[in-house]
Amino acid sequence: MAEIELSILSRQCLNRRIPDQETLNTEVEAWITERNESKAKMNWQFTTEEARIKLKKLYPVLPE
């Protein structure tokens, strides 16, 4: 999910030359504020069970 959000940031905010660090900080803060105010949501369809099947090494079954 983090990679998806960073991709959106890149397309919506960082898709141009930004002259300095201060401008970058200002632009990213404005983008974050807008995303939060609009209550942007992500439709995550990958379940834990599916992750355990496809990514066995990363999602081990925990003992109960």
C-alpha positions in Angstrom: 0.0 0.0 0.0 2.9 2.4 0.8 4.3 1.8 -2.7 0.9 2.7 -4.2 0.6 5.9 -2.2 4.2 6.9 -3.2 3.3 6.3 -6.8 0.2 8.6 -6.5 2.4 11.2 -4.8 4.8 11.0 -7.7 2.1 11.4 -10.3 0.1 14.1 -8.6 2.8 16.2 -6.9 6.3 15.3 -8.0 5.7 15.1 -11.8 7.7 18.3 -12.5 11.0 19.9 -11.6 11.0 21.3 -8.1 13.7 23.9 -7.6 14.6 23.5 -3.9 14.0 21.5 -0.7 11.7 24.2 0.8 9.4 24.1 -2.2 9.4 20.3 -2.1 8.4 20.3 1.5 5.6 22.8 0.9 4.3 20.9 -2.1 4.3 17.6 -0.3 2.7 19.0 2.8 -0.1 20.5 0.7 -0.6 17.2 -1.1 -0.8 15.3 2.2 -3.3 17.8 3.6 -5.5 17.5 0.5 -5.3 13.6 0.5 -6.3 13.6 4.2 -9.1 16.1 3.8 -10.6 14.2 0.9 -10.4 11.0 2.9 -8.7 9.2 0.0 -9.2 5.5 0.4 -7.6 2.4 -1.1 -9.5 -0.6 -2.2 -7.2 -3.3 -0.9 -8.3 -6.7 -2.2 -5.4 -8.8 -1.1 -6.4 -10.8 2.0 -4.1 -12.2 4.6 -5.0 -15.7 3.5 -4.1 -14.9 -0.1 -0.8 -13.3 1.1 0.0 -16.5 3.0 -0.4 -18.5 -0.2 1.5 -16.2 -2.5 4.1 -14.9 -0.1 4.8 -17.8 2.2 8.1 -16.5 3.4 6.8 -13.0 4.2 3.5 -14.1 5.9 4.1 -17.1 8.1 1.2 -18.7 9.9 1.5 -17.7 13.5 0.8 -20.2 16.3 -2.4 -19.6 18.2 
